Amino acid sequence: MLVVLDANPIIGLSKGGIFHLLPRAFHHIYIPKPIWEEVVERGNGRPGQMEAEAGRADGWLQVTTTTVPASFRHDYQLKGNDAYVAKLAVDLRAHLVVTDDKKLRRAARSLGFNLAGTAALVAAFKQLDFIPSCRDVLDRMIREEFGIEQIHYDSALLQSGEA
């Protein structure tokens, strides 16, 4: 399965200590170059920087360039790096876009992509028996100041059988 990640799942999964599990669930994981720049090059030791670097060094995280025409930004009402995530998903014909950003989710949905948020990914990792507890990981992410909306927290617990 080919997946395109936004910055927030990289940071959130890193804060939860489970970013390294991504290649167990997905075979092809991509991020656009501006997301790499945001998380790694400007990361300055923040969560996600070392994890993304390790994923790239291990060969399972691919950093790819894409061009985003102004018309694409306008048509899908996207600004900044969100436009690069959506355009890369289009270019690669991704199976899944992982983001928590509402505008990017709306655009990806209108483009016909399957979506997952960070909390849903944690729940999926629990279902796959990659982690013993969805709640523990989500709570760790929250303690590390990663914002998870209550509705997504509750949904992830329900999905993972921990509600």
N, C-alpha and C positions, 0 to 999 in steps of 0.2 A: 504494500500500500504506500502510495506517495503522499507525503504530508508536507504542508507549508506552515511554519510557525511564525507567530508574531513575537514581539519582545516579551510581553507580559507572561506567557506560559514558560518561557525560558527562565525568567526571574522567579516566578512562583514555584515551579518545580525544583529549582535550585534551592530556594528557601526551605522547601519541604524535604530536601535531601534525596530527591528521587529523579532528578533530571537524567541521570545515567541509565535509567530504565527504558528510556524512549526506544533505543534500537531493539529491545526485546519485543516491543509491540509493533513497530513500524520498520519497514525495510529501507525506505528512501525518505530521508528527512532533510528538508531544505529551508533555508532562510535567505531573504534578499540581502544584498550587500549593505544597504542602509541599516538593517536590523543588527547585523554584525558590528557595524560601526557604533551603533547606540549601546549595545550590550557589552561589547569587548573593548573596542578602541577608546571609547569614552567612559567605560565602566569603572575605571579607577579602583579596582579591588572590591567592587560591589557584587552582590549575589548574581550569578549567571555568567560572569566574566570567565572565571577559571573553568567552569563546567562546559561552557560553549567552546572554549579553546581546546579542552580535552576531547570533546566530541569531534571536533574538526581534525585534531591530530590523530585520533583513532580511526578516522575515515567514515564515520557514520553521519556526521553533520556536514552538509554541503552548503557552501556559501556561493550564491549565484547572482549575477548581474541581470538586470532587466531595465528596459526603458519604459517610462510611463508618459504617454502623450497627454497633453493638457485636456484633450477631449475625454479621455478615460477618467481623469480626476473629476471633471465636470459631470459627466454622465452618472457616475456613481457617488458623487458628493464626498470624495475622499481627499484628505490633506496629509501632508507629511509621509511618514513611513507606511501608513495604512495602505496608501495607493500602491506601494511597491509589493506589499504582501499579496494584495488582491491580483495585481498584474502578473506576479510570478506564478500564482496558482493557475491563472488562465494560460500562461505560456507553457507550463509543465503539465497541464491537464490533471491537476492534483485531485486526489480522492477525498482529501480532508484538509480543512483550514482550521488551525487551532488558535483561537484568540478570545479575549474577554472584552474587547472593544466593541461597543454597541454599533457604531457606524460601520466598522469593518464587517461585523457579523451581518448587518443588513445588506451591505453590498455583496458579500460572498454568497449570501442566500439568494439574492436576485440573479447572481451569475450561475446558480445551480449547484453550488458546492455543499457538501456535507460539512457540518460545523461541530466543533467541540470546544468547550471552555476548559480552563485549567482544573476546576473542581471536578468536572465530568471525567477528565483524564485520570485524576487520582482515583475516582470510583472505578473506572475501567481497570486500573492497575490492581485494585483490590479483587475485582471479579476474576482477573487472570492469575490470582495468587502470587503477584509480584511483591505485594506488601501485606502485612498482617492486619492493618487497620487503616481504613480511610479516615476516620475521625482523628486519629493521632496525627496523621500527616497534615490534614487541613488545619488542625489546631496549632501545629508547629508553624505552618505558613502564616497564620494569623498572628502568632506571637512574634514572628519575624517581620511583622507589619506589611504583609501582603494582603491587600483588600479582597475579601470574598463576600459578595452579597449574600444575605441570609437565605434567599430563595435558592441560590446555587449550592450553598452549604447543605441545606436541607435536602435538596434534590440528589446531591452526591451521596448523602447518607442513605437515602431511600434506594438509590440505584445499587449501592454496594451491600444492601441488606443490613445496615447498621442503624436504621431509623428507630 
